[in-house]
Amino acid sequence: MLVDSNVIIRTLQPRSPQLAQARDALQILRDRDEPLALAEQNLVEIWAVATRPEGDNGLGYSVEQAAAELTRLKAFFTILSESEDIYPVWESLVIQFRRHRDVRG
């Protein structure tokens, strides 16, 4: 079962009104032995929110904290690949260049 990025993000927000609901939903699926998966795009979306400042509707994580969270998620969920080349390059770049949000313009 592919888990939506928003469910994961809610579990990372201690003050979210949906925190308990998101955690409960994941627990129910685990209890049913449902295979839980994330797409690489989910990891990109989670990174974007995690590294965005809290004042901009993000979690305010440092690059190191966000990288650790992605490592934890990759160990827990099956990761569905889109292309074996795209995600590793993206992850390396955002960590190397310490990017936390899109640059526009």
C-alpha positions as CSV (number, residue, x, y, z in Angstrom):
1,M,0.0,0.0,0.0
2,L,1.4,3.4,-1.0
3,V,1.4,5.8,1.9
4,D,0.7,9.4,1.1
5,S,3.4,12.0,2.0
6,N,0.9,14.0,4.1
7,V,0.3,11.0,6.4
8,I,4.1,10.7,7.1
9,I,4.4,14.5,7.5
10,R,1.6,14.5,10.1
11,T,3.5,11.9,12.2
12,L,6.4,14.3,12.3
13,Q,4.4,17.3,13.5
14,P,3.9,17.0,17.3
15,R,1.3,19.8,17.3
16,S,-0.7,18.6,14.3
17,P,-4.3,17.9,15.0
18,Q,-4.0,14.9,12.7
19,L,-1.0,13.4,14.5
20,A,-3.0,10.7,16.4
21,Q,-5.1,9.9,13.3
22,A,-2.1,9.5,11.1
23,R,-0.2,7.3,13.6
24,D,-3.4,5.2,14.2
25,A,-3.9,4.7,10.5
26,L,-0.3,3.4,10.1
27,Q,-0.6,1.2,13.1
28,I,-3.9,-0.4,11.8
29,L,-2.2,-1.1,8.5
30,R,0.8,-2.6,10.3
31,D,-1.5,-4.8,12.4
32,R,-3.1,-6.0,9.2
33,D,0.3,-6.9,7.9
34,E,-0.2,-4.6,4.9
35,P,3.0,-4.0,3.0
36,L,3.6,-0.2,3.3
37,A,5.5,1.6,0.6
38,L,6.7,5.1,-0.3
39,A,7.6,6.3,-3.8
40,E,10.8,8.2,-4.2
41,Q,8.6,11.2,-4.9
42,N,7.2,10.9,-1.4
43,L,10.7,11.2,0.0
44,V,11.3,14.4,-2.1
45,E,8.0,15.9,-0.8
46,I,8.8,15.0,2.8
47,W,12.3,16.5,2.4
48,A,10.8,19.7,1.1
49,V,8.5,20.1,4.1
50,A,11.0,18.9,6.6
51,T,13.7,21.4,5.6
52,R,11.3,24.4,5.1
53,P,11.2,26.8,8.0
54,E,8.4,26.4,10.5
55,G,7.2,29.9,9.7
56,D,6.7,28.8,6.1
57,N,4.6,25.8,7.0
58,G,7.6,23.4,7.3
59,L,9.2,21.4,10.1
60,G,12.4,23.5,10.3
61,Y,14.7,20.5,10.2
62,S,18.4,20.9,9.5
63,V,19.8,19.1,6.5
64,E,21.3,16.5,8.9
65,Q,17.9,16.0,10.7
66,A,16.1,15.6,7.4
67,A,18.7,13.2,6.0
68,A,18.3,11.1,9.2
69,E,14.6,11.1,8.9
70,L,14.8,9.9,5.2
71,T,17.2,7.1,6.4
72,R,14.6,6.0,9.0
73,L,11.8,6.1,6.5
74,K,13.8,4.1,3.9
75,A,14.5,1.4,6.6
76,F,10.8,1.2,7.6
77,F,9.0,1.4,4.2
78,T,9.5,-0.4,0.9
79,I,10.7,2.3,-1.5
80,L,9.2,2.2,-5.0
81,S,11.7,3.4,-7.6
82,E,10.8,5.5,-10.6
83,S,14.3,5.3,-12.1
84,E,17.3,4.0,-10.4
85,D,19.3,7.1,-11.4
86,I,17.0,10.0,-10.3
87,Y,16.6,9.6,-6.5
88,P,20.2,9.0,-5.5
89,V,21.4,12.0,-7.4
90,W,18.7,14.2,-6.0
91,E,19.5,13.1,-2.4
92,S,23.2,13.6,-2.9
93,L,22.6,17.1,-4.3
94,V,20.3,18.4,-1.6
95,I,22.6,17.2,1.2
96,Q,25.7,18.4,-0.5
97,F,24.3,21.9,-1.3
98,R,22.2,22.0,1.8
99,R,19.0,23.0,-0.1
100,H,15.8,23.3,1.9
101,R,13.4,24.7,-0.7
102,D,12.8,25.3,-4.3
103,V,14.6,28.3,-5.8
104,R,12.3,30.1,-8.1
105,G,13.1,32.7,-10.8
